[in-house]
Amino acid sequence: MKKIIVIAAIFSFFLPASQALATTEKKTNPAGNSHPSFCRADSLHVKIRVGYNLGGTSPIPLPASIRSIDAFRPTASPSVGADIQFPIPLPGSKRDTACNPSGANPRFSISAGLRLENKGMDIDATVKSYRMEMTKGNSQISGLFSGHISQQVTQWMLTVPINFQFSISNFQFSFGPFFSLLFSKNFSGIASSGYLRQGDPTGPKIDIGDKEGEWATYDFSPSMRSLQWGLSLSLDWNATPRLGLFASLSWGLSGIFNSDFTTVQQSLYPIYGSLGLFYNL
């Protein structure tokens, strides 16, 4: 229910803005030409985006304690939102009073957007001497774990990307920072088929089985950041005057855990690509 309310809020914000921009465009473009390389490239306009995120949350580089990635299962990670694009006035720009009264350069622009998205994954890995804190039965144990882990990551968020854009022909390149506010997050899993050395490599050994009741569980969700940031790079291609395809890469720079969380010693970064469609309003 919360996700439906958030989606409704997004479109209730962008729909009036898009209608106002469309009215402005009609005034500055009486001919009604909607080709992306003509008036639309020189005026304020809105893009609606629907895509799918695919990637993972990982340390860079992988530490020696992660011996192998045994399975990777993408989870439902949609992305939906919109961007408002603003042309950049540059000295010496060619001015076309029919559809570009501001004198902005059609090749350069900046954009601000809003996305509702998930960045999630399920992964199985084999680890050795990997620092963990887990629950087995009614006991909380910590130390160096060797064995198998099955991990689930979910990060539902509102993302605000701010991009500098360069357009040529039917292509548009974008680059800039993004800021994400998480409202639903999960980082949990199961440790099995191994053992844990409490404290250090020579500490007491606790066997961890491969059946329910014998394995251990962990949940680091409360230690995840509520605010993430990073950089994104994307390419838009206008297949028609209104409809197009996009591909993007976002690289988190903040890590997913709070700075005072020390159980997982390596910083984990969300690195995701996105593919999808956009529609020019």
PyRosetta script that sets phi, psi and omega in degrees:
from pyrosetta import init, pose_from_sequence

init()
pose = pose_from_sequence("MKKIIVIAAIFSFFLPASQALATTEKKTNPAGNSHPSFCRADSLHVKIRVGYNLGGTSPIPLPASIRSIDAFRPTASPSVGADIQFPIPLPGSKRDTACNPSGANPRFSISAGLRLENKGMDIDATVKSYRMEMTKGNSQISGLFSGHISQQVTQWMLTVPINFQFSISNFQFSFGPFFSLLFSKNFSGIASSGYLRQGDPTGPKIDIGDKEGEWATYDFSPSMRSLQWGLSLSLDWNATPRLGLFASLSWGLSGIFNSDFTTVQQSLYPIYGSLGLFYNL")
pose.set_psi(1, -40.6)
pose.set_omega(1, -179.6)
pose.set_phi(2, -61.4)
pose.set_psi(2, -40.0)
pose.set_omega(2, -178.5)
pose.set_phi(3, -67.2)
pose.set_psi(3, -35.0)
pose.set_omega(3, 178.5)
pose.set_phi(4, -66.0)
pose.set_psi(4, -41.7)
pose.set_omega(4, 179.3)
pose.set_phi(5, -63.1)
pose.set_psi(5, -40.9)
pose.set_omega(5, 180.0)
pose.set_phi(6, -64.3)
pose.set_psi(6, -43.6)
pose.set_omega(6, 179.2)
pose.set_phi(7, -61.0)
pose.set_psi(7, -43.7)
pose.set_omega(7, 179.2)
pose.set_phi(8, -62.1)
pose.set_psi(8, -38.4)
pose.set_omega(8, 179.7)
pose.set_phi(9, -65.0)
pose.set_psi(9, -39.5)
pose.set_omega(9, 179.6)
pose.set_phi(10, -60.0)
pose.set_psi(10, -50.0)
pose.set_omega(10, -174.8)
pose.set_phi(11, -75.4)
pose.set_psi(11, -26.1)
pose.set_omega(11, 175.0)
pose.set_phi(12, -69.4)
pose.set_psi(12, -24.3)
pose.set_omega(12, 176.3)
pose.set_phi(13, -80.3)
pose.set_psi(13, -44.0)
pose.set_omega(13, -172.7)
pose.set_phi(14, -83.3)
pose.set_psi(14, -26.7)
pose.set_omega(14, -177.2)
pose.set_phi(15, -64.1)
pose.set_psi(15, -49.6)
pose.set_omega(15, 176.6)
pose.set_phi(16, -60.2)
pose.set_psi(16, -36.5)
pose.set_omega(16, 179.1)
pose.set_phi(17, -64.4)
pose.set_psi(17, -41.7)
pose.set_omega(17, -178.9)
pose.set_phi(18, -67.7)
pose.set_psi(18, -36.4)
pose.set_omega(18, 178.6)
pose.set_phi(19, -66.7)
pose.set_psi(19, -39.5)
pose.set_omega(19, 177.8)
pose.set_phi(20, -65.0)
pose.set_psi(20, -40.2)
pose.set_omega(20, 179.6)
pose.set_phi(21, -67.9)
pose.set_psi(21, -37.3)
pose.set_omega(21, 178.6)
pose.set_phi(22, -64.1)
pose.set_psi(22, -38.4)
pose.set_omega(22, 177.8)
pose.set_phi(23, -64.0)
pose.set_psi(23, -42.9)
pose.set_omega(23, 177.5)
pose.set_phi(24, -61.6)
pose.set_psi(24, -41.0)
pose.set_omega(24, -178.4)
pose.set_phi(25, -65.7)
pose.set_psi(25, -36.9)
pose.set_omega(25, 179.5)
pose.set_phi(26, -64.3)
pose.set_psi(26, -35.8)
pose.set_omega(26, -180.0)
pose.set_phi(27, -69.5)
pose.set_psi(27, -37.1)
pose.set_omega(27, -176.9)
pose.set_phi(28, -91.1)
pose.set_psi(28, -7.8)
pose.set_omega(28, -178.2)
pose.set_phi(29, -136.8)
pose.set_psi(29, 70.6)
pose.set_omega(29, -176.2)
pose.set_phi(30, -63.9)
pose.set_psi(30, -23.5)
pose.set_omega(30, 180.0)
pose.set_phi(31, -70.2)
pose.set_psi(31, -20.9)
pose.set_omega(31, 177.8)
pose.set_phi(32, 76.2)
pose.set_psi(32, 15.2)
pose.set_omega(32, 179.5)
pose.set_phi(33, -70.3)
pose.set_psi(33, 123.5)
pose.set_omega(33, -174.9)
pose.set_phi(34, -110.4)
pose.set_psi(34, 14.0)
pose.set_omega(34, 179.3)
pose.set_phi(35, -64.9)
pose.set_psi(35, 135.2)
pose.set_omega(35, -174.8)
pose.set_phi(36, -61.7)
pose.set_psi(36, -22.3)
pose.set_omega(36, -179.8)
pose.set_phi(37, -90.8)
pose.set_psi(37, 0.4)
pose.set_omega(37, 179.7)
pose.set_phi(38, -106.1)
pose.set_psi(38, -129.6)
pose.set_omega(38, -170.3)
pose.set_phi(39, -62.3)
pose.set_psi(39, -35.1)
pose.set_omega(39, -176.0)
pose.set_phi(40, -61.3)
pose.set_psi(40, -30.1)
pose.set_omega(40, 179.8)
pose.set_phi(41, -72.9)
pose.set_psi(41, -17.5)
pose.set_omega(41, -175.7)
pose.set_phi(42, -103.7)
pose.set_psi(42, 0.9)
pose.set_omega(42, -174.2)
pose.set_phi(43, -127.1)
pose.set_psi(43, 163.7)
pose.set_omega(43, 174.7)
pose.set_phi(44, -63.6)
pose.set_psi(44, 134.1)
pose.set_omega(44, 173.5)
pose.set_phi(45, -156.3)
pose.set_psi(45, 168.8)
pose.set_omega(45, -174.2)
pose.set_phi(46, -115.6)
pose.set_psi(46, 139.4)
pose.set_omega(46, 171.8)
pose.set_phi(47, -115.1)
pose.set_psi(47, 129.5)
pose.set_omega(47, 171.7)
pose.set_phi(48, -95.2)
pose.set_psi(48, 131.9)
pose.set_omega(48, -176.2)
pose.set_phi(49, -123.2)
pose.set_psi(49, 139.1)
pose.set_omega(49, 171.9)
pose.set_phi(50, -133.9)
pose.set_psi(50, 123.1)
pose.set_omega(50, -176.5)
pose.set_phi(51, -147.1)
pose.set_psi(51, -174.3)
pose.set_omega(51, -179.6)
pose.set_phi(52, -136.1)
pose.set_psi(52, 129.9)
pose.set_omega(52, 179.7)
pose.set_phi(53, -92.0)
pose.set_psi(53, 138.2)
pose.set_omega(53, 177.4)
pose.set_phi(54, -140.5)
pose.set_psi(54, 123.0)
pose.set_omega(54, -179.2)
pose.set_phi(55, 173.3)
pose.set_psi(55, -150.7)
pose.set_omega(55, -177.7)
pose.set_phi(56, -160.3)
pose.set_psi(56, 169.9)
pose.set_omega(56, 176.3)
pose.set_phi(57, -111.4)
pose.set_psi(57, 118.1)
pose.set_omega(57, -166.9)
pose.set_phi(58, -148.9)
pose.set_psi(58, 150.9)
pose.set_omega(58, 167.4)
pose.set_phi(59, -73.7)
pose.set_psi(59, 151.6)
pose.set_omega(59, 178.3)
pose.set_phi(60, -126.0)
pose.set_psi(60, 115.2)
pose.set_omega(60, -7.6)
pose.set_phi(61, -79.3)
pose.set_psi(61, 176.4)
pose.set_omega(61, 176.4)
pose.set_phi(62, -65.1)
pose.set_psi(62, 130.7)
pose.set_omega(62, 179.2)
pose.set_phi(63, -73.4)
pose.set_psi(63, 161.9)
pose.set_omega(63, -179.9)
pose.set_phi(64, -64.3)
pose.set_psi(64, -22.4)
pose.set_omega(64, -179.1)
pose.set_phi(65, -71.2)
pose.set_psi(65, -18.7)
pose.set_omega(65, 172.5)
pose.set_phi(66, -94.2)
pose.set_psi(66, 101.6)
pose.set_omega(66, -173.0)
pose.set_phi(67, -76.7)
pose.set_psi(67, -36.4)
pose.set_omega(67, -179.8)
pose.set_phi(68, -161.2)
pose.set_psi(68, 151.4)
pose.set_omega(68, 170.3)
pose.set_phi(69, -98.4)
pose.set_psi(69, 111.7)
pose.set_omega(69, -172.5)
pose.set_phi(70, -88.9)
pose.set_psi(70, -27.8)
pose.set_omega(70, 179.9)
pose.set_phi(71, -159.3)
pose.set_psi(71, 144.1)
pose.set_omega(71, 175.0)
pose.set_phi(72, -132.8)
pose.set_psi(72, 124.4)
pose.set_omega(72, -177.8)
pose.set_phi(73, -125.0)
pose.set_psi(73, 110.9)
pose.set_omega(73, 175.6)
pose.set_phi(74, -62.2)
pose.set_psi(74, 142.4)
pose.set_omega(74, 175.3)
pose.set_phi(75, -108.2)
pose.set_psi(75, 169.3)
pose.set_omega(75, -179.7)
pose.set_phi(76, -61.8)
pose.set_psi(76, 109.3)
pose.set_omega(76, -175.9)
pose.set_phi(77, -131.5)
pose.set_psi(77, 68.2)
pose.set_omega(77, 179.5)
pose.set_phi(78, -75.8)
pose.set_psi(78, 163.1)
pose.set_omega(78, 174.9)
pose.set_phi(79, -141.1)
pose.set_psi(79, 126.4)
pose.set_omega(79, 179.3)
pose.set_phi(80, -138.5)
pose.set_psi(80, 139.4)
pose.set_omega(80, -178.9)
pose.set_phi(81, 176.6)
pose.set_psi(81, -160.8)
pose.set_omega(81, -176.9)
pose.set_phi(82, -153.1)
pose.set_psi(82, 156.4)
pose.set_omega(82, 175.8)
pose.set_phi(83, -125.5)
pose.set_psi(83, 143.9)
pose.set_omega(83, 168.8)
pose.set_phi(84, -108.9)
pose.set_psi(84, 124.7)
pose.set_omega(84, -176.1)
pose.set_phi(85, -104.0)
pose.set_psi(85, 133.6)
pose.set_omega(85, -178.9)
pose.set_phi(86, -118.4)
pose.set_psi(86, 123.6)
pose.set_omega(86, 176.8)
pose.set_phi(87, -68.2)
pose.set_psi(87, 151.0)
pose.set_omega(87, -179.5)
pose.set_phi(88, -103.8)
pose.set_psi(88, 117.1)
pose.set_omega(88, 174.2)
pose.set_phi(89, -70.1)
pose.set_psi(89, 126.8)
pose.set_omega(89, 178.5)
pose.set_phi(90, -124.0)
pose.set_psi(90, 143.4)
pose.set_omega(90, 176.7)
pose.set_phi(91, -57.1)
pose.set_psi(91, 133.0)
pose.set_omega(91, 178.2)
pose.set_phi(92, 85.1)
pose.set_psi(92, 4.6)
pose.set_omega(92, 178.8)
pose.set_phi(93, -64.3)
pose.set_psi(93, 141.9)
pose.set_omega(93, 176.4)
pose.set_phi(94, -70.7)
pose.set_psi(94, 126.4)
pose.set_omega(94, -175.9)
pose.set_phi(95, -103.4)
pose.set_psi(95, 127.3)
pose.set_omega(95, 176.1)
pose.set_phi(96, -115.7)
pose.set_psi(96, 103.0)
pose.set_omega(96, -173.1)
pose.set_phi(97, -67.2)
pose.set_psi(97, -17.0)
pose.set_omega(97, -179.6)
pose.set_phi(98, -70.8)
pose.set_psi(98, -39.7)
pose.set_omega(98, -176.9)
pose.set_phi(99, -136.2)
pose.set_psi(99, 6.3)
pose.set_omega(99, -179.1)
pose.set_phi(100, -142.5)
pose.set_psi(100, 61.7)
pose.set_omega(100, -176.5)
pose.set_phi(101, -65.8)
pose.set_psi(101, -19.8)
pose.set_omega(101, -179.3)
pose.set_phi(102, -77.4)
pose.set_psi(102, -14.8)
pose.set_omega(102, -176.6)
pose.set_phi(103, 74.6)
pose.set_psi(103, 19.1)
pose.set_omega(103, -178.4)
pose.set_phi(104, -73.6)
pose.set_psi(104, 150.9)
pose.set_omega(104, 177.5)
pose.set_phi(105, -79.3)
pose.set_psi(105, 122.5)
pose.set_omega(105, -176.2)
pose.set_phi(106, -67.0)
pose.set_psi(106, -15.7)
pose.set_omega(106, -176.6)
pose.set_phi(107, -83.3)
pose.set_psi(107, -22.6)
pose.set_omega(107, -174.2)
pose.set_phi(108, -119.5)
pose.set_psi(108, 140.2)
pose.set_omega(108, 179.3)
pose.set_phi(109, -158.6)
pose.set_psi(109, 168.0)
pose.set_omega(109, 170.1)
pose.set_phi(110, -124.6)
pose.set_psi(110, 155.9)
pose.set_omega(110, 179.8)
pose.set_phi(111, -139.6)
pose.set_psi(111, 151.9)
pose.set_omega(111, 172.7)
pose.set_phi(112, -129.1)
pose.set_psi(112, 140.5)
pose.set_omega(112, -175.5)
pose.set_phi(113, -139.5)
pose.set_psi(113, 179.0)
pose.set_omega(113, 175.5)
pose.set_phi(114, -143.8)
pose.set_psi(114, 130.6)
pose.set_omega(114, -179.1)
pose.set_phi(115, -127.2)
pose.set_psi(115, 141.5)
pose.set_omega(115, 163.3)
pose.set_phi(116, -106.1)
pose.set_psi(116, 120.0)
pose.set_omega(116, -173.1)
pose.set_phi(117, -153.3)
pose.set_psi(117, 163.2)
pose.set_omega(117, 172.5)
pose.set_phi(118, -122.4)
pose.set_psi(118, 140.2)
pose.set_omega(118, 172.0)
pose.set_phi(119, -121.8)
pose.set_psi(119, 97.8)
pose.set_omega(119, -173.7)
pose.set_phi(120, -131.8)
pose.set_psi(120, 166.2)
pose.set_omega(120, 176.9)
pose.set_phi(121, -166.0)
pose.set_psi(121, 155.0)
pose.set_omega(121, 166.0)
pose.set_phi(122, -119.4)
pose.set_psi(122, 136.1)
pose.set_omega(122, -175.9)
pose.set_phi(123, -145.0)
pose.set_psi(123, 143.7)
pose.set_omega(123, 171.5)
pose.set_phi(124, -113.0)
pose.set_psi(124, 137.6)
pose.set_omega(124, -178.4)
pose.set_phi(125, -145.9)
pose.set_psi(125, 154.6)
pose.set_omega(125, 172.4)
pose.set_phi(126, -105.1)
pose.set_psi(126, 127.5)
pose.set_omega(126, -176.1)
pose.set_phi(127, -126.5)
pose.set_psi(127, 159.1)
pose.set_omega(127, 175.8)
pose.set_phi(128, -139.7)
pose.set_psi(128, 125.9)
pose.set_omega(128, -178.8)
pose.set_phi(129, 54.4)
pose.set_psi(129, 46.7)
pose.set_omega(129, -179.7)
pose.set_phi(130, -96.9)
pose.set_psi(130, 121.9)
pose.set_omega(130, -175.9)
pose.set_phi(131, -66.6)
pose.set_psi(131, 127.5)
pose.set_omega(131, -176.3)
pose.set_phi(132, -143.7)
pose.set_psi(132, 160.0)
pose.set_omega(132, 170.6)
pose.set_phi(133, -132.3)
pose.set_psi(133, 124.6)
pose.set_omega(133, -170.9)
pose.set_phi(134, -146.6)
pose.set_psi(134, 170.1)
pose.set_omega(134, 179.3)
pose.set_phi(135, -116.6)
pose.set_psi(135, 126.2)
pose.set_omega(135, 174.8)
pose.set_phi(136, -124.9)
pose.set_psi(136, 116.8)
pose.set_omega(136, -174.2)
pose.set_phi(137, 64.5)
pose.set_psi(137, -123.4)
pose.set_omega(137, 178.0)
pose.set_phi(138, -104.5)
pose.set_psi(138, 11.1)
pose.set_omega(138, -174.4)
pose.set_phi(139, -108.6)
pose.set_psi(139, 140.1)
pose.set_omega(139, 173.5)
pose.set_phi(140, -98.4)
pose.set_psi(140, 121.5)
pose.set_omega(140, -177.6)
pose.set_phi(141, -127.2)
pose.set_psi(141, 153.7)
pose.set_omega(141, 179.0)
pose.set_phi(142, -147.2)
pose.set_psi(142, 154.2)
pose.set_omega(142, -179.5)
pose.set_phi(143, 155.1)
pose.set_psi(143, -148.5)
pose.set_omega(143, -177.7)
pose.set_phi(144, -105.7)
pose.set_psi(144, 117.1)
pose.set_omega(144, -175.5)
pose.set_phi(145, -101.2)
pose.set_psi(145, 138.0)
pose.set_omega(145, 172.2)
pose.set_phi(146, -125.4)
pose.set_psi(146, 124.0)
pose.set_omega(146, -178.4)
pose.set_phi(147, 156.3)
pose.set_psi(147, -143.1)
pose.set_omega(147, -174.0)
pose.set_phi(148, -115.6)
pose.set_psi(148, 138.2)
pose.set_omega(148, 174.1)
pose.set_phi(149, -126.2)
pose.set_psi(149, 140.9)
pose.set_omega(149, 172.0)
pose.set_phi(150, -117.4)
pose.set_psi(150, 119.1)
pose.set_omega(150, -168.4)
pose.set_phi(151, -124.1)
pose.set_psi(151, 140.5)
pose.set_omega(151, 176.6)
pose.set_phi(152, -121.1)
pose.set_psi(152, 133.5)
pose.set_omega(152, 178.2)
pose.set_phi(153, -127.8)
pose.set_psi(153, 128.2)
pose.set_omega(153, 175.1)
pose.set_phi(154, -132.8)
pose.set_psi(154, 131.9)
pose.set_omega(154, -179.8)
pose.set_phi(155, -140.7)
pose.set_psi(155, 87.6)
pose.set_omega(155, 174.3)
pose.set_phi(156, -82.6)
pose.set_psi(156, 132.1)
pose.set_omega(156, -171.2)
pose.set_phi(157, -152.3)
pose.set_psi(157, 160.9)
pose.set_omega(157, 166.5)
pose.set_phi(158, -104.8)
pose.set_psi(158, 122.9)
pose.set_omega(158, -175.9)
pose.set_phi(159, -115.2)
pose.set_psi(159, 135.5)
pose.set_omega(159, 175.3)
pose.set_phi(160, -113.6)
pose.set_psi(160, 103.9)
pose.set_omega(160, 174.9)
pose.set_phi(161, -91.1)
pose.set_psi(161, 140.7)
pose.set_omega(161, 175.8)
pose.set_phi(162, -125.2)
pose.set_psi(162, 116.7)
pose.set_omega(162, -170.1)
pose.set_phi(163, -126.5)
pose.set_psi(163, 144.4)
pose.set_omega(163, 164.7)
pose.set_phi(164, -93.0)
pose.set_psi(164, 134.1)
pose.set_omega(164, -171.2)
pose.set_phi(165, -126.7)
pose.set_psi(165, 143.7)
pose.set_omega(165, 175.1)
pose.set_phi(166, -128.2)
pose.set_psi(166, 128.1)
pose.set_omega(166, -176.8)
pose.set_phi(167, -115.0)
pose.set_psi(167, 140.3)
pose.set_omega(167, 173.5)
pose.set_phi(168, -147.2)
pose.set_psi(168, 126.3)
pose.set_omega(168, -176.3)
pose.set_phi(169, 54.2)
pose.set_psi(169, -127.4)
pose.set_omega(169, -179.2)
pose.set_phi(170, -96.5)
pose.set_psi(170, 14.5)
pose.set_omega(170, -178.3)
pose.set_phi(171, -112.7)
pose.set_psi(171, 147.0)
pose.set_omega(171, 175.9)
pose.set_phi(172, -137.1)
pose.set_psi(172, 126.1)
pose.set_omega(172, 178.4)
pose.set_phi(173, -102.8)
pose.set_psi(173, 137.4)
pose.set_omega(173, -178.2)
pose.set_phi(174, -132.9)
pose.set_psi(174, 144.3)
pose.set_omega(174, 178.0)
pose.set_phi(175, -151.6)
pose.set_psi(175, 137.6)
pose.set_omega(175, 178.1)
pose.set_phi(176, 169.6)
pose.set_psi(176, -178.4)
pose.set_omega(176, -179.4)
pose.set_phi(177, -82.9)
pose.set_psi(177, 160.7)
pose.set_omega(177, 171.0)
pose.set_phi(178, -135.9)
pose.set_psi(178, 155.5)
pose.set_omega(178, 178.8)
pose.set_phi(179, -133.0)
pose.set_psi(179, 129.8)
pose.set_omega(179, -174.9)
pose.set_phi(180, -123.6)
pose.set_psi(180, 132.6)
pose.set_omega(180, 175.2)
pose.set_phi(181, -108.2)
pose.set_psi(181, 116.0)
pose.set_omega(181, -177.2)
pose.set_phi(182, -86.0)
pose.set_psi(182, 133.2)
pose.set_omega(182, 176.7)
pose.set_phi(183, -118.6)
pose.set_psi(183, -7.4)
pose.set_omega(183, 173.9)
pose.set_phi(184, -149.8)
pose.set_psi(184, 124.1)
pose.set_omega(184, -173.5)
pose.set_phi(185, -145.9)
pose.set_psi(185, 146.4)
pose.set_omega(185, -179.3)
pose.set_phi(186, -149.7)
pose.set_psi(186, 130.4)
pose.set_omega(186, 172.2)
pose.set_phi(187, -140.5)
pose.set_psi(187, 95.3)
pose.set_omega(187, -174.3)
pose.set_phi(188, -145.5)
pose.set_psi(188, 169.0)
pose.set_omega(188, -179.9)
pose.set_phi(189, 179.9)
pose.set_psi(189, -170.5)
pose.set_omega(189, -178.1)
pose.set_phi(190, -125.6)
pose.set_psi(190, 135.2)
pose.set_omega(190, 172.8)
pose.set_phi(191, -107.6)
pose.set_psi(191, 129.8)
pose.set_omega(191, -174.8)
pose.set_phi(192, -149.6)
pose.set_psi(192, 172.5)
pose.set_omega(192, 172.3)
pose.set_phi(193, 51.7)
pose.set_psi(193, 50.8)
pose.set_omega(193, -179.8)
pose.set_phi(194, -171.3)
pose.set_psi(194, -148.3)
pose.set_omega(194, -179.4)
pose.set_phi(195, -154.5)
pose.set_psi(195, 161.2)
pose.set_omega(195, 178.0)
pose.set_phi(196, -124.5)
pose.set_psi(196, 131.3)
pose.set_omega(196, 172.9)
pose.set_phi(197, -95.2)
pose.set_psi(197, 114.7)
pose.set_omega(197, -177.2)
pose.set_phi(198, -68.9)
pose.set_psi(198, 131.2)
pose.set_omega(198, 174.6)
pose.set_phi(199, 82.7)
pose.set_psi(199, -68.7)
pose.set_omega(199, -175.8)
pose.set_phi(200, -145.0)
pose.set_psi(200, 177.2)
pose.set_omega(200, -175.6)
pose.set_phi(201, -61.1)
pose.set_psi(201, -16.9)
pose.set_omega(201, -179.8)
pose.set_phi(202, -107.8)
pose.set_psi(202, 8.0)
pose.set_omega(202, -177.8)
pose.set_phi(203, -72.7)
pose.set_psi(203, 175.1)
pose.set_omega(203, 178.9)
pose.set_phi(204, -55.3)
pose.set_psi(204, 141.1)
pose.set_omega(204, -177.0)
pose.set_phi(205, -95.9)
pose.set_psi(205, 129.8)
pose.set_omega(205, 176.6)
pose.set_phi(206, -118.6)
pose.set_psi(206, 118.6)
pose.set_omega(206, 179.9)
pose.set_phi(207, -74.4)
pose.set_psi(207, 138.8)
pose.set_omega(207, 177.9)
pose.set_phi(208, -119.4)
pose.set_psi(208, 116.6)
pose.set_omega(208, -175.2)
pose.set_phi(209, -83.4)
pose.set_psi(209, -175.2)
pose.set_omega(209, -177.5)
pose.set_phi(210, -114.6)
pose.set_psi(210, 15.9)
pose.set_omega(210, 177.6)
pose.set_phi(211, -123.1)
pose.set_psi(211, 155.9)
pose.set_omega(211, 177.9)
pose.set_phi(212, -58.7)
pose.set_psi(212, 132.8)
pose.set_omega(212, -174.4)
pose.set_phi(213, 97.8)
pose.set_psi(213, -23.8)
pose.set_omega(213, 178.3)
pose.set_phi(214, -105.3)
pose.set_psi(214, -24.7)
pose.set_omega(214, 179.9)
pose.set_phi(215, -83.7)
pose.set_psi(215, 176.9)
pose.set_omega(215, 178.6)
pose.set_phi(216, -122.5)
pose.set_psi(216, 157.5)
pose.set_omega(216, 179.9)
pose.set_phi(217, -122.8)
pose.set_psi(217, 158.6)
pose.set_omega(217, 176.0)
pose.set_phi(218, -144.2)
pose.set_psi(218, 153.9)
pose.set_omega(218, 179.8)
pose.set_phi(219, -150.7)
pose.set_psi(219, 108.0)
pose.set_omega(219, -179.7)
pose.set_phi(220, -104.2)
pose.set_psi(220, 15.0)
pose.set_omega(220, -176.0)
pose.set_phi(221, -56.2)
pose.set_psi(221, -42.0)
pose.set_omega(221, -178.4)
pose.set_phi(222, -62.6)
pose.set_psi(222, -18.9)
pose.set_omega(222, -178.3)
pose.set_phi(223, -93.8)
pose.set_psi(223, 3.6)
pose.set_omega(223, 179.7)
pose.set_phi(224, -78.1)
pose.set_psi(224, 146.6)
pose.set_omega(224, 176.6)
pose.set_phi(225, -64.0)
pose.set_psi(225, 148.2)
pose.set_omega(225, 171.1)
pose.set_phi(226, -92.8)
pose.set_psi(226, -17.8)
pose.set_omega(226, 179.0)
pose.set_phi(227, -126.6)
pose.set_psi(227, 124.3)
pose.set_omega(227, 176.7)
pose.set_phi(228, -119.9)
pose.set_psi(228, 156.9)
pose.set_omega(228, 175.4)
pose.set_phi(229, -148.7)
pose.set_psi(229, 162.0)
pose.set_omega(229, -179.3)
pose.set_phi(230, -178.7)
pose.set_psi(230, -158.6)
pose.set_omega(230, -179.2)
pose.set_phi(231, -124.7)
pose.set_psi(231, 149.9)
pose.set_omega(231, 178.3)
pose.set_phi(232, -134.9)
pose.set_psi(232, 150.8)
pose.set_omega(232, 178.0)
pose.set_phi(233, -133.3)
pose.set_psi(233, 132.7)
pose.set_omega(233, -177.0)
pose.set_phi(234, -146.0)
pose.set_psi(234, 160.2)
pose.set_omega(234, 178.2)
pose.set_phi(235, -132.7)
pose.set_psi(235, 126.3)
pose.set_omega(235, 174.9)
pose.set_phi(236, -108.3)
pose.set_psi(236, 140.7)
pose.set_omega(236, 175.6)
pose.set_phi(237, -128.9)
pose.set_psi(237, 120.0)
pose.set_omega(237, 178.3)
pose.set_phi(238, -81.7)
pose.set_psi(238, 104.3)
pose.set_omega(238, 177.4)
pose.set_phi(239, -74.9)
pose.set_psi(239, -34.3)
pose.set_omega(239, 175.4)
pose.set_phi(240, -136.0)
pose.set_psi(240, 172.6)
pose.set_omega(240, 178.0)
pose.set_phi(241, -56.7)
pose.set_psi(241, -27.5)
pose.set_omega(241, -177.7)
pose.set_phi(242, -106.7)
pose.set_psi(242, -36.4)
pose.set_omega(242, -169.4)
pose.set_phi(243, -109.7)
pose.set_psi(243, 143.9)
pose.set_omega(243, 179.5)
pose.set_phi(244, -156.1)
pose.set_psi(244, 176.6)
pose.set_omega(244, 179.0)
pose.set_phi(245, -116.1)
pose.set_psi(245, 151.3)
pose.set_omega(245, 176.0)
pose.set_phi(246, -139.1)
pose.set_psi(246, 153.4)
pose.set_omega(246, 172.9)
pose.set_phi(247, -136.0)
pose.set_psi(247, 137.8)
pose.set_omega(247, -177.7)
pose.set_phi(248, -145.1)
pose.set_psi(248, 160.0)
pose.set_omega(248, 175.6)
pose.set_phi(249, -131.9)
pose.set_psi(249, 126.5)
pose.set_omega(249, 176.1)
pose.set_phi(250, -117.0)
pose.set_psi(250, 134.5)
pose.set_omega(250, -176.5)
pose.set_phi(251, -125.3)
pose.set_psi(251, 109.9)
pose.set_omega(251, 178.3)
pose.set_phi(252, -69.4)
pose.set_psi(252, 136.5)
pose.set_omega(252, -179.8)
pose.set_phi(253, -109.2)
pose.set_psi(253, -11.3)
pose.set_omega(253, -173.9)
pose.set_phi(254, -92.4)
pose.set_psi(254, -15.0)
pose.set_omega(254, -170.2)
pose.set_phi(255, 76.3)
pose.set_psi(255, 162.9)
pose.set_omega(255, -175.1)
pose.set_phi(256, -98.1)
pose.set_psi(256, -12.0)
pose.set_omega(256, -177.6)
pose.set_phi(257, -107.3)
pose.set_psi(257, 154.7)
pose.set_omega(257, 174.3)
pose.set_phi(258, -62.5)
pose.set_psi(258, 152.6)
pose.set_omega(258, -175.1)
pose.set_phi(259, -64.6)
pose.set_psi(259, -22.9)
pose.set_omega(259, -179.2)
pose.set_phi(260, -90.6)
pose.set_psi(260, 4.9)
pose.set_omega(260, 177.3)
pose.set_phi(261, -87.9)
pose.set_psi(261, 119.2)
pose.set_omega(261, -173.1)
pose.set_phi(262, -119.2)
pose.set_psi(262, -0.8)
pose.set_omega(262, -179.0)
pose.set_phi(263, -61.6)
pose.set_psi(263, -50.4)
pose.set_omega(263, 172.4)
pose.set_phi(264, -88.8)
pose.set_psi(264, 114.0)
pose.set_omega(264, -169.8)
pose.set_phi(265, -75.9)
pose.set_psi(265, -26.4)
pose.set_omega(265, -179.8)
pose.set_phi(266, -91.3)
pose.set_psi(266, 145.7)
pose.set_omega(266, 172.8)
pose.set_phi(267, -73.7)
pose.set_psi(267, 135.9)
pose.set_omega(267, 179.1)
pose.set_phi(268, -107.9)
pose.set_psi(268, 127.6)
pose.set_omega(268, -174.9)
pose.set_phi(269, -113.9)
pose.set_psi(269, 133.5)
pose.set_omega(269, 174.6)
pose.set_phi(270, -78.7)
pose.set_psi(270, 118.8)
pose.set_omega(270, -178.9)
pose.set_phi(271, -125.1)
pose.set_psi(271, 110.9)
pose.set_omega(271, -172.2)
pose.set_phi(272, -136.6)
pose.set_psi(272, 139.9)
pose.set_omega(272, 168.4)
pose.set_phi(273, -99.8)
pose.set_psi(273, 157.4)
pose.set_omega(273, -179.7)
pose.set_phi(274, -138.4)
pose.set_psi(274, 136.8)
pose.set_omega(274, 175.1)
pose.set_phi(275, -125.4)
pose.set_psi(275, 142.0)
pose.set_omega(275, 179.3)
pose.set_phi(276, -179.2)
pose.set_psi(276, -167.1)
pose.set_omega(276, -178.5)
pose.set_phi(277, -115.0)
pose.set_psi(277, 151.5)
pose.set_omega(277, 170.6)
pose.set_phi(278, -132.2)
pose.set_psi(278, 157.2)
pose.set_omega(278, 179.4)
pose.set_phi(279, -131.2)
pose.set_psi(279, 125.6)
pose.set_omega(279, 177.7)
pose.set_phi(280, -82.7)
pose.set_psi(280, 117.0)
pose.set_omega(280, 176.8)
pose.set_phi(281, -77.4)
pose.dump_pdb("model.pdb")
